[in-house]
Amino acid sequence: MKVIEVENLSKTFRVKQKEKGMKGSIQAIFRPQTTQVRAVDKVSFKVDEGEVLAFIGPNGAGKSTTIKMLTGILYPDGGSVKVLGIDPVKKRRQLAYQIGTVFGQKEQLWTHLTPYDNFKFFGAIYDLSDLETERRIRELTDTFALSEFINTPVRNLSLGQRIRCEIAASLIHRPKVLFLDEPTIGLDPVVKENIRSLIKRMNQEFNTTIFLTSHDIGDIEKLCRRVIIVNSGRIVLDDSMAHLQFADASLEDVIMKIYSNGSA
Amino acid sequence: MRIMRKYAVVYRSVLMENLQYIGNIALGFVGYFILIFVFMNLWGYMYGEPGTRIAGYTKEQMIWYVMVTEMIWFGARTGAIVNQVTTDIRGGNIAYLMNKPYHYTLYILARHTGEWCIRLPMYALLAVAMGLTMVGRIPGFGIPALLSSATSVVLGVTINGVFKICISLMSFWIEDARPFQWLYDKLILIVGTLFPIEIFPAVVRPFFKLTPIYTVCYGPAKLVVDFHMEQYSEILLRQFLYLAVGIGLMFFIYGKGVKRLYVNGG
């Protein structure tokens, strides 16, 4: 079963331009200038249920824009998106009940509250009963080994502990698809490994579809069965990890070559 | 009911968070105390002889009026409506808040309520303490006036929140909505807060009655200093109308604006 279906998805941004110096600032008031940036350009792909997919590319390639369109945050200019059969543009809130998101560079937890209070909060947001929320908190506490700091305010946690809590919070409502945008950014190698094994376990135990973006080759190698590489808003490679690993060069070399050439 | 539960949880979480900052809120008492002290002396000088009335208000009523409106002003000045929406839109953080199964604007309104539910009672206690020790009781103020004005204050603070959110949502189109916030704040402060509407010329009063000034500050404070059942009904009706229109406007602006969202870094 396909859980994500993307067809000719496109998004263009208008970016303000300004000449340098004071003269440019004044000119920009009376004659504002903008340029169009094609962030995502006719991207098409499908993702199977339970698949772990790496969606990677250099900075500015259009990865985050694509994720934001898949989750209904941004409106596409063209093409179509279906996630779990739902159009994110038309039914963003309905889709939100079935997906989870973790953005490594953004906090979704309330920093002054404890992870326990945060989980209770997210349980209520996703319309879980108190009983169900408590059951989920116990499960996630075991799975993610959170018991030591479940009652410590989030602001006092280490980055690794916080990311574990972020992922746990995004799973409170048992999402069918989890979007992870650079979940291991800024983490030390030991914590990274820990997070990877948790993601793997989650995929195996709950058959959660994982849509991952990361600049970390380790994340991709250890987690994903398929890789999509985007550059300048276009898909330049869509292949299985097994096939890529049979190539003569290492995965890192293959990716570097594609990043610098712009195509496979 | 289930829909409201999630906003009640947002409210409760903000309440829990803000209980840690009671000391910080209390620091704002200094500003309130100085302002009221200045106005007490100013009105004391203006009134001169005992028994004088200005615009229909006795000196005690006038000072209590300023104390109540300032209480609303200080108590309803929450981070959720002052900065958060503009900062969320400009900084792109809104992207991470709107992909949850709640309506962003109601989420902000619940946050606002969670914040003022701590701030406002604290300022109310200070206002009552200052009023009773420095001005004296308000003649004719009893339980009906207390209950009616409390309802009206709650509605006023909510209307203020809704309109401030509407202004902040303009950040979807313009670089910074804060100058408009500033204009709105100053209008409320000068026209509705420091002086009652009756002070102004008769020709502009009907206009003021159509603005949020009447429903946010003037109405609730008027009920405290000079309670009449007929006036209560009129103020309440206007407040409900204002709230309905304000919420409709808030949803409309958000619905239009969110389609224009551009998030940095993607």
Boltz contact constraints between the chains, C-beta under 6 A:
constraints:
  - contact:
      token1: [A, 13]
      token2: [B, 262]
      max_distance: 6.0
  - contact:
      token1: [A, 64]
      token2: [B, 266]
      max_distance: 6.0
  - contact:
      token1: [A, 65]
      token2: [B, 266]
      max_distance: 6.0
  - contact:
      token1: [A, 68]
      token2: [B, 266]
      max_distance: 6.0
  - contact:
      token1: [A, 71]
      token2: [B, 99]
      max_distance: 6.0
  - contact:
      token1: [A, 73]
      token2: [B, 95]
      max_distance: 6.0
  - contact:
      token1: [A, 73]
      token2: [B, 99]
      max_distance: 6.0
  - contact:
      token1: [A, 75]
      token2: [B, 259]
      max_distance: 6.0
  - contact:
      token1: [A, 93]
      token2: [B, 101]
      max_distance: 6.0
  - contact:
      token1: [A, 96]
      token2: [B, 99]
      max_distance: 6.0
  - contact:
      token1: [A, 96]
      token2: [B, 100]
      max_distance: 6.0
  - contact:
      token1: [A, 96]
      token2: [B, 101]
      max_distance: 6.0
  - contact:
      token1: [A, 97]
      token2: [B, 101]
      max_distance: 6.0
  - contact:
      token1: [A, 101]
      token2: [B, 99]
      max_distance: 6.0
  - contact:
      token1: [A, 103]
      token2: [B, 96]
      max_distance: 6.0
  - contact:
      token1: [A, 106]
      token2: [B, 96]
      max_distance: 6.0
  - contact:
      token1: [A, 108]
      token2: [B, 96]
      max_distance: 6.0
  - contact:
      token1: [A, 110]
      token2: [B, 13]
      max_distance: 6.0
  - contact:
      token1: [A, 112]
      token2: [B, 17]
      max_distance: 6.0
  - contact:
      token1: [A, 121]
      token2: [B, 9]
      max_distance: 6.0
  - contact:
      token1: [A, 121]
      token2: [B, 13]
      max_distance: 6.0
  - contact:
      token1: [A, 124]
      token2: [B, 6]
      max_distance: 6.0
  - contact:
      token1: [A, 124]
      token2: [B, 9]
      max_distance: 6.0
  - contact:
      token1: [A, 125]
      token2: [B, 6]
      max_distance: 6.0
  - contact:
      token1: [A, 125]
      token2: [B, 100]
      max_distance: 6.0
  - contact:
      token1: [A, 127]
      token2: [B, 2]
      max_distance: 6.0
